[in-house]
Amino acid sequence: MIKPRNFLIFSVLCILMSSCATKESIVLFQDDDQKGAQNTSENVSYLYKNGTIQQNDILKVSVSALDMMSVAAFMADNMQARTPDQFLLDGFKVNENGKINLPLVGEVEVLGLTLNQASVFIQRELSKSIIDPIVNLNFLNFRFTILGEVNNPGTFSVYNPKINLIQALGLAGDITITGKRDNIKLMREVGGTMTTSIIDITNSDFMSSDVFYLEKDDIIYIEPTLTRITNSGYIGPLGSIATFMSLLLSVAVYSQN
């Protein structure tokens, strides 16, 4: 028959062992390590290129001219404070045919064009009815997500598509002291397939890679260091064995008494 005190010690042992979190229960996207994610050090010849307009993009179209009354259809009410969602409602969505429907000119095909190319094209069309129009375009739905060991994780919307990884981390409050800086994962959809790149920002090579500048809907994950995992309750294989053997020895000594 099991003695009550031995049963109590065994129960405590089970609770202690089950309460230790594992690395697998803390770190996200672990299977990418086995899939062989691209290391940015292999590609150091990338220069910034303007992102092209795609289906379902929402564009802000700003038009000005000497006669501002002639472009009144493009002027939003700037007297009231606007939320990001309200700005989206004021934008022009690219439909499934790659076109936006604009006042004065009707449907304009912008699919595959950069913002500068689309601005020039729209300006040319507006010139048929407006004297010397000036057109500026911006993405309203340029968003990216940062998760993991940053001070302010979340999804961020920006109106300047030329934003790089360092600026994005700044918006998220920078990497915490317990975040890995040499194993940042960036997930990006390319041609309908989600790809993963491993970035080491302790090496300046990443500034010349194709992931230095972000693209719409990028996901960035900062993995915790071993110290952070340990403080979360993960002991590690050797620590677990040592703790387990120590508890067994304590049980054996105690049961002798």
Beta strands, then each sheet from edge to edge (+ up, - down):
strand 1: 38-39
strand 2: 58-64
strand 3: 92-93
strand 4: 99-102
strand 5: 106-109
strand 6: 134-139
strand 7: 142-148
strand 8: 154-158
strand 9: 184-190
strand 10: 193-199
strand 11: 219-222
sheet 1: 1+ 10+ 9- 11+ 7+ 8-
sheet 2: 3+ 2- 6+
sheet 3: 4+ 5-
end
